[in-house]
Amino acid sequence: MKVTLSDVLQLSVLRNAQVVSTPDLITRPVADIMIMEGHDVEKWVEPDEIILTSLVGYTEETESTFVSLFRRLGELQCAAVIVKLGRYLQHIPPAIKKVSMAIGLPLILIDNHIRYRDIMLQVMELLFTETNRQLRYYREINQQYVALMAESPNTRALLQLLSTILGNPVTIVGGIRWADRTDQPDGTISHETVAPHPAKKLHSRSYFHHAFTRASTPHSEVLTKLNVPGTAPQFLCIAESSQPLSDSDYIAVDTAVNFISLQQTIQTNLENVKRTQFNDAIDSVINETHETTANFPAILSEHGFDPTREFFLVYCEAGIDSTADGTFFEKNPVFTRHLILNTQSRFPHCLYRIWPNRLLFIIQADMAIDAVQAQLLTMAQQVTAEKHQQYQPHVVLSPKIPFAQFKETSEDCLSVLLLASIIYADKPFFVVTKNDLGIYQLLLNHLNTQDLEAVIPTELLAMHRAEPDLVDTLHAFIAHLYNVTDSADNLYIHPKTMSYRLKKMTKKYHIDLRNADTLANLMIGINLLKLI
């Protein structure tokens, strides 16, 4: 525990001192002590310091100067002021007593016969003893963690040791907004503070106190960031369920953070090695390197897959507005990690491969394809709603396949992804299967420009070449269910202008806007124009 003003007042040299303060202030911490006999002492005062003074120079003319000085000492979080009476002043001035009580700065009054040296020696000895105690405690805690690390533990063992030392539950959280925290073991949180309240920096780390209410009961926790390079932010979280953390507890947490960060860094490096090996294996399967292909079922087994089961392939790209050079996932590692963790939380048997602007998820087929698509669609909607990094999810989901069809299905998915990105270019996101393309599946055979022009209605092709603005008008009209007002609003034009353009294309290009088959062919043709 830290040395407090109450501990200092127990010293023999201050046993008969008179204290002018409220009782609650006697518990404030003490870190040092110094002598003040000048008004510029505020230049050197540190928080939690005790000031020794005889108030030399105090007169009615200088009273305002001393009052201002005491106010400044209060702002600097001075622990207390010990005033020696009888040397210069016989009584404490009422103005000084009044301001001290007003700002909560404890006054300790001592007789003239008590020497500064005696006070300094006893206070410094008390502080030195507490520092030694903390160092011994740090050494004991450090030795426990060194011994545990020698046994090659996992992170869980390190957390369990800290929990035993503190007598409070300990866990690791990360990538979760404060207002969305629902990770408590006994249910969702009914109310939380929107942001954490930063605590004073202790030892070598910064801590955050987080208060919330669960099941009508107030709770609090203390969090501090782990130092694991190359990973999304993670926090060590201590629930103050049994008792608030003491100063000694923070020493234990400081030590634990160092060892947990080390263990996590080692684990992260090992995972990166495995990730590289898995990425190479995926690339080899796609490129049909037979040796690796033969070994791939064993690689799946190492990652918790059942290679005899069927699985889904999910290809995911960033939309065209996300990044100009096609390296969105490479340039946004924290977001990418968050997206991967979110996907793995929904699909426990899930492996992934990262390229600069593309993600491949291999998901064991533990559910129906429509359930998988619904989960992916929910994720895409959430990301789009948050507008994170202007990311636009373009997602293609394969049917259930055995491992033997990995290569051909992968190629098929990439073709669907390319085609869908063109057809649905005006959508903020999409999650499609090959079947969702409908008639556009016929285009997956890589038709050339001449083939495409041959199936586009002649009148639409002529309008596209001569007046492409009219094609946009027609597209808006069909997309908004033939509603002139809504179509005009979409194009930011007047409804009369919209009607004029529709009449123009009807008369000039002989387009029958009342024929359902004609409109269906025109809509297909408009999408085909995007591919030319």
C-alpha positions in Angstrom: 0.0 0.0 0.0 1.1 3.6 -0.6 2.2 5.7 2.3 -0.7 8.0 3.3 -0.9 11.2 5.3 -2.4 9.1 8.1 0.8 7.0 8.2 2.9 10.2 8.4 0.8 11.5 11.3 1.6 8.3 13.2 5.3 9.2 13.3 6.7 10.0 16.7 7.9 13.5 15.6 4.3 14.5 14.6 2.4 12.7 17.4 1.4 16.0 19.0 0.8 17.9 15.8 -2.5 19.7 15.3 -4.3 18.8 12.1 -6.6 21.3 10.3 -8.5 19.2 7.8 -11.5 17.0 7.1 -11.0 13.3 8.0 -11.4 12.1 4.4 -8.3 14.0 3.3 -6.0 12.2 5.8 -6.0 9.1 3.5 -4.4 10.9 0.6 -1.0 9.4 -0.6 2.4 10.9 0.2 5.3 10.5 -2.2 7.9 13.1 -0.9 8.6 15.9 1.5 10.3 19.3 1.0 11.0 22.6 2.7 9.4 25.8 1.5 10.5 29.2 2.5 9.9 31.1 -0.8 6.9 32.0 -3.0 8.4 30.4 -6.1 8.3 26.9 -4.5 5.4 26.0 -6.9 8.0 25.6 -9.7 9.3 22.5 -8.0 6.3 21.0 -6.2 5.2 17.6 -7.4 1.8 15.9 -6.7 1.5 14.1 -3.3 4.4 16.1 -1.7 4.3 17.4 1.9 5.6 21.0 2.3 7.4 22.2 5.4 7.2 25.9 6.1 7.2 28.6 8.8 5.3 31.1 6.6 8.2 33.5 6.8 7.3 36.8 5.3 3.7 36.7 6.1 2.1 40.1 6.9 -1.2 41.8 6.4 0.3 43.3 3.3 1.5 40.0 1.9 -1.6 38.0 2.9 -3.1 37.9 -0.6 0.2 36.5 -2.0 0.2 33.7 0.6 -3.5 32.9 -0.1 -2.7 32.7 -3.8 0.3 30.5 -3.1 -1.9 28.0 -1.0 -4.4 27.9 -3.8 -1.7 27.1 -6.3 -0.4 24.3 -4.0 -3.9 22.8 -3.9 -4.0 22.9 -7.7 -0.7 21.0 -7.8 -2.2 18.3 -5.6 0.1 18.9 -2.7 -0.4 16.3 0.0 -0.3 18.6 3.0 1.4 21.7 4.4 3.2 21.4 7.8 3.4 24.9 9.4 6.0 25.5 12.1 4.6 28.0 14.7 6.6 30.0 17.1 9.5 30.7 14.8 7.9 33.4 12.7 4.2 33.3 13.5 2.6 32.5 16.8 -0.8 31.5 15.3 -2.0 30.3 11.9 -3.5 33.3 10.1 -7.3 32.9 9.7 -7.1 33.6 5.9 -4.6 30.7 5.4 -6.8 28.4 7.5 -9.9 29.4 5.6 -8.4 28.9 2.1 -6.9 25.6 3.1 -10.3 24.3 4.2 -11.9 25.6 1.1 -9.6 23.9 -1.3 -9.1 20.7 0.7 -5.4 21.2 1.5 -4.6 19.7 4.9 -2.7 21.9 7.4 -0.5 20.3 10.1 0.6 22.7 12.9 3.8 21.9 14.9 5.7 23.6 17.7 8.9 25.5 17.2 11.0 23.0 19.1 10.5 20.3 16.4 13.3 20.3 13.9 12.8 20.1 10.2 15.6 17.5 10.0 13.8 15.1 12.4 10.6 15.3 10.3 12.4 14.8 7.1 14.3 11.8 8.4 11.3 10.0 9.7 9.2 10.7 6.6 11.9 9.6 4.2 12.5 6.5 6.3 8.8 5.6 6.0 8.9 6.2 2.3 12.1 4.2 1.9 10.6 1.3 3.8 7.5 1.2 1.6 9.7 1.4 -1.5 11.7 -1.6 -0.3 8.5 -3.5 0.4 7.2 -2.9 -3.1 10.5 -4.0 -4.6 10.4 -7.2 -2.5 6.8 -7.8 -3.7 7.8 -7.2 -7.3 10.6 -9.7 -7.0 8.3 -12.3 -5.5 5.7 -11.8 -8.3 8.4 -11.8 -11.0 9.9 -15.1 -9.7 6.4 -16.7 -9.8 6.0 -15.7 -13.5 9.6 -16.7 -14.4 8.9 -20.1 -12.9 5.7 -20.5 -14.8 7.2 -19.4 -18.1 9.9 -22.1 -17.6 7.1 -24.6 -17.9 6.1 -23.3 -21.3 2.6 -22.2 -20.3 -0.2 -20.8 -22.4 -1.9 -17.4 -21.9 -4.6 -19.0 -19.8 -2.1 -20.2 -17.2 -0.6 -16.7 -17.0 -4.1 -15.2 -16.5 -4.9 -17.8 -13.9 -1.8 -16.9 -11.9 -2.7 -13.2 -11.9 -6.3 -14.0 -10.9 -5.0 -16.0 -8.0 -2.7 -13.2 -6.9 -5.4 -10.5 -7.1 -8.4 -12.5 -5.9 -10.4 -11.1 -8.9 -11.3 -12.6 -12.3 -9.0 -11.7 -15.1 -9.6 -11.9 -18.9 -8.4 -10.4 -22.2 -10.8 -8.4 -24.3 -10.1 -6.6 -27.6 -11.6 -4.9 -30.6 -14.8 -4.1 -28.8 -16.4 -0.7 -28.5 -17.2 0.4 -24.9 -20.9 0.9 -25.6 -21.2 -2.6 -27.2 -19.5 -4.7 -24.5 -21.6 -7.8 -23.9 -18.8 -10.2 -23.1 -19.6 -10.6 -19.4 -20.1 -14.3 -18.4 -23.5 -14.0 -16.8 -25.5 -12.0 -19.3 -25.6 -8.8 -21.3 -25.0 -5.4 -19.8 -28.0 -3.3 -19.1 -26.1 0.0 -19.0 -22.6 1.1 -19.5 -20.6 4.3 -19.7 -20.1 5.4 -23.3 -16.4 5.9 -22.7 -13.9 4.7 -20.0 -12.7 7.1 -17.3 -8.9 7.2 -17.5 -7.2 6.6 -14.2 -4.0 8.3 -13.1 -0.9 6.7 -14.6 0.5 4.2 -12.1 4.0 2.7 -12.3 4.9 2.3 -16.0 1.4 1.9 -17.4 -1.8 3.7 -17.9 -5.0 2.1 -16.6 -8.7 2.7 -17.3 -11.6 2.3 -14.9 -14.8 1.1 -16.5 -18.1 1.3 -14.6 -21.3 -0.4 -15.6 -24.5 -1.9 -14.3 -25.5 -5.5 -14.8 -28.7 -7.1 -13.3 -29.3 -3.8 -11.4 -25.9 -4.2 -9.6 -23.0 -1.8 -10.1 -19.8 -3.3 -11.3 -16.3 -2.0 -12.2 -13.3 -3.2 -14.0 -9.8 -2.0 -14.7 -8.2 -2.3 -18.1 -4.7 -1.8 -19.5 -3.4 -2.3 -23.0 -1.2 -5.3 -23.9 1.9 -4.7 -25.9 1.6 -7.3 -28.8 3.0 -5.9 -32.1 1.2 -6.7 -35.3 -2.1 -7.5 -33.7 -5.4 -5.7 -33.1 -5.6 -3.8 -29.8 -6.1 -6.1 -26.8 -6.7 -5.2 -23.1 -6.1 -7.0 -19.9 -9.3 -6.7 -18.0 -9.5 -7.2 -14.2 -13.1 -7.3 -12.7 -13.1 -5.7 -9.3 -15.7 -8.2 -8.1 -14.1 -9.0 -4.7 -12.3 -5.8 -3.9 -10.8 -2.7 -5.6 -7.2 -3.1 -6.7 -4.5 -1.9 -4.3 -1.2 -0.3 -5.1 0.5 -3.6 -4.7 -2.0 -5.2 -7.0 -1.0 -2.8 -9.7 2.6 -4.0 -9.3 1.4 -7.5 -10.0 -0.6 -6.4 -13.0 2.4 -4.5 -14.4 4.5 -7.7 -14.1 1.8 -9.9 -15.6 1.3 -7.6 -18.6 5.0 -8.0 -19.5 4.9 -11.8 -19.4 1.5 -12.1 -21.1 2.6 -9.7 -23.9 5.7 -11.8 -24.3 3.7 -15.0 -24.5 1.2 -13.5 -26.9 4.0 -12.2 -29.1 5.6 -15.7 -29.2 2.2 -17.2 -30.0 1.5 -14.6 -32.7 4.8 -15.3 -34.4 4.1 -19.0 -34.4 0.6 -18.4 -35.8 2.2 -16.2 -38.5 4.5 -19.0 -39.5 1.6 -21.4 -39.7 -0.4 -18.8 -41.6 2.4 -18.5 -44.2 2.5 -22.3 -44.6 -1.3 -22.4 -45.0 -1.3 -19.5 -47.5 1.3 -21.3 -49.5 -0.7 -24.5 -49.4 -3.9 -22.6 -50.6 -1.9 -21.1 -53.5 -0.5 -24.4 -54.5 -4.0 -26.0 -54.5 -5.3 -23.2 -56.6 -2.4 -23.5 -59.0 -2.7 -27.3 -58.8 0.7 -28.2 -57.5 0.0 -31.9 -57.0 2.4 -32.5 -54.1 0.8 -29.9 -51.9 -2.7 -30.8 -53.1 -2.2 -34.4 -51.8 -1.1 -33.0 -48.4 -3.9 -30.5 -48.1 -6.4 -32.8 -46.3 -3.7 -33.2 -43.6 -3.3 -29.5 -43.4 -7.0 -29.1 -42.9 -6.9 -31.6 -40.1 -4.2 -29.6 -38.3 -6.5 -26.6 -38.3 -9.4 -28.5 -36.8 -11.2 -29.4 -40.0 -12.7 -32.7 -41.0 -11.3 -33.2 -44.5 -14.0 -35.7 -45.3 -16.7 -33.1 -44.8 -18.0 -30.7 -47.4 -17.2 -27.0 -47.1 -18.0 -23.5 -48.6 -15.7 -21.1 -50.3 -16.3 -17.4 -49.6 -14.4 -14.8 -51.6 -14.6 -11.3 -50.3 -13.2 -8.1 -52.0 -13.2 -4.4 -51.1 -15.5 -2.3 -53.3 -14.1 -0.2 -56.0 -14.4 3.0 -53.9 -12.4 1.6 -51.0 -8.9 1.9 -52.5 -7.5 3.0 -55.8 -4.5 0.6 -55.9 -6.2 -2.6 -54.8 -4.5 -3.1 -51.5 -7.3 -2.4 -49.0 -6.8 -5.4 -46.8 -3.0 -5.0 -46.8 -3.3 -1.3 -45.8 -5.9 -1.8 -43.1 -4.6 -4.7 -41.0 -6.6 -3.8 -37.8 -9.9 -3.7 -39.7 -9.0 -6.9 -41.6 -8.2 -8.7 -38.3 -11.5 -7.5 -36.9 -13.4 -8.8 -40.0 -11.7 -12.2 -39.7 -12.4 -12.5 -36.0 -16.1 -11.5 -36.7 -16.3 -14.2 -39.4 -14.7 -16.8 -37.2 -17.0 -16.0 -34.3 -20.0 -16.9 -36.6 -18.3 -19.9 -38.2 -16.1 -21.7 -35.7 -14.6 -24.0 -38.4 -13.3 -21.3 -40.6 -9.9 -20.8 -42.3 -8.8 -17.8 -44.3 -6.3 -16.6 -46.9 -5.4 -12.9 -47.3 -4.4 -11.2 -50.5 -3.8 -7.4 -50.7 -7.4 -6.8 -51.8 -9.1 -10.1 -51.4 -10.0 -12.5 -48.6 -10.8 -16.2 -49.0 -12.7 -18.0 -46.2 -12.9 -21.8 -46.1 -16.0 -22.7 -44.0 -16.8 -26.2 -43.0 -20.4 -26.9 -44.1 -22.0 -27.3 -40.7 -25.1 -25.4 -41.8 -27.3 -24.8 -44.9 -26.1 -22.5 -47.6 -29.0 -20.0 -47.0 -28.1 -19.8 -43.3 -24.5 -19.0 -44.3 -25.5 -16.4 -46.8 -27.8 -14.8 -44.2 -24.9 -14.5 -41.7 -22.6 -13.0 -44.4 -25.3 -10.6 -45.4 -25.8 -9.4 -41.8 -22.0 -8.8 -41.5 -22.0 -6.9 -44.8 -24.9 -4.7 -43.6 -23.2 -3.9 -40.3 -19.9 -3.0 -41.9 -21.7 -0.8 -44.5 -23.8 0.9 -41.8 -20.6 1.8 -39.8 -19.0 3.1 -43.1 -15.7 1.7 -41.8 -12.8 2.9 -44.0 -15.4 3.3 -46.8 -15.3 -0.5 -47.2 -17.8 -2.0 -49.5 -18.2 -5.8 -49.2 -18.4 -7.7 -52.4 -18.9 -11.3 -51.4 -19.4 -14.5 -53.3 -20.5 -17.8 -51.7 -19.9 -21.2 -53.3 -22.2 -24.2 -53.0 -21.2 -27.1 -50.7 -18.2 -28.9 -52.2 -15.8 -31.6 -51.3 -12.1 -30.9 -51.2 -11.6 -32.5 -54.7 -13.5 -29.6 -56.3 -11.5 -26.8 -54.6 -9.7 -25.6 -57.7 -12.5 -25.5 -60.2 -14.9 -24.0 -57.6 -12.4 -21.3 -56.7 -12.1 -20.3 -60.3 -15.8 -20.3 -60.6 -16.2 -18.0 -57.6 -13.7 -15.5 -58.9 -15.6 -15.4 -62.2 -18.8 -14.8 -60.3 -17.1 -12.1 -58.2 -15.8 -10.3 -61.3 -19.2 -10.4 -63.0 -21.2 -9.4 -59.9 -18.9 -6.5 -59.3 -19.8 -5.1 -62.7 -23.5 -5.9 -62.7 -24.0 -4.7 -59.1 -21.6 -1.7 -59.3 -24.3 0.7 -58.2 -25.0 -1.3 -54.9 -23.1 -0.5 -51.7 -22.5 -4.2 -51.1 -23.7 -7.6 -52.2 -23.5 -11.2 -51.0 -24.3 -13.6 -53.9 -24.1 -17.2 -55.0 -23.8 -18.3 -58.6 -27.5 -19.0 -58.8 -28.3 -15.5 -57.7 -26.9 -14.2 -61.1 -29.9 -15.8 -62.8 -29.6 -15.4 -66.6 -26.3 -13.6 -66.2 -24.7 -17.0 -65.4 -24.5 -17.4 -69.2 -21.8 -14.7 -69.3 -19.5 -16.8 -67.1 -18.3 -18.4 -70.3 -16.3 -15.2 -71.0 -18.3 -14.0 -74.0 -16.3 -11.4 -76.1 -17.6 -7.9 -77.0 -19.1 -9.1 -80.4 -21.0 -11.8 -78.6 -22.4 -9.4 -76.1 -23.4 -6.8 -78.7 -25.3 -9.6 -80.5 -27.6 -10.2 -77.5 -28.2 -6.5 -76.6 -31.4 -5.0 -78.1 -30.5 -3.1 -81.2 -32.4 0.0 -80.2 -30.6 0.1 -76.8 -27.2 -0.3 -78.4 -27.9 2.6 -80.8 -29.1 4.8 -77.9 -26.0 3.9 -75.9 -23.7 5.0 -78.8 -25.6 8.2 -79.7 -27.1 9.4 -76.4 -25.8 7.5 -73.3 -27.6 9.9 -71.0 -30.9 8.4 -72.2 -29.6 4.9 -71.2 -29.2 6.2 -67.6 -32.7 7.7 -67.7 -34.1 4.3 -68.9 -32.2 2.5 -66.2 -33.5 4.8 -63.4 -37.1 4.5 -64.8 -37.0 0.6 -64.7 -35.1 0.5 -61.4 -37.7 2.7 -59.7 -40.6 0.6 -61.0 -41.6 3.0 -63.8 -42.3 5.8 -61.3 -41.5 9.1 -63.0 -41.2 11.2 -59.9 -38.9 8.7 -58.1 -36.8 8.2 -61.2 -36.4 12.0 -61.6 -35.4 12.4 -58.0 -32.7 9.7 -58.5 -31.3 11.6 -61.4 -31.7 15.0 -59.8 -33.9 16.3 -62.6 -37.4 17.7 -62.8 -40.2 15.2 -63.5 -41.1 17.1 -66.7 -37.6 16.6 -67.9 -37.9 12.9 -67.1 -41.1 12.6 -69.0 -39.6 14.5 -72.0 -36.7 12.1 -72.1 -39.0 9.0 -72.0 -41.1 10.4 -74.8 -37.9 11.1 -76.8 -36.6 7.5 -76.5 -40.0 6.1 -77.3 -40.3 8.2 -80.5 -36.7 8.3 -81.7 -35.6 4.7 -80.8 -39.0 3.0 -81.0 -38.8 1.7 -77.4 -42.2 0.4 -76.1 -42.2 1.3 -72.4 -45.5 -0.4 -71.9 -44.3 -3.9 -72.9 -43.1 -6.0 -69.9 -40.9 -8.3 -72.1 -39.3 -5.3 -73.8 -38.5 -3.7 -70.4 -37.0 -7.0 -69.1 -34.8 -7.3 -72.2 -33.7 -3.7 -71.9 -32.8 -4.1 -68.2 -30.6 -7.1 -69.1 -29.1 -5.2 -72.0 -28.3 -2.2 -69.7 -26.3 -4.6 -67.4 -24.6 -6.2 -70.4 -23.5 -2.7 -71.6 -21.4 -2.5 -68.4 -19.3 -5.4 -69.6 -18.4 -3.9 -73.0 
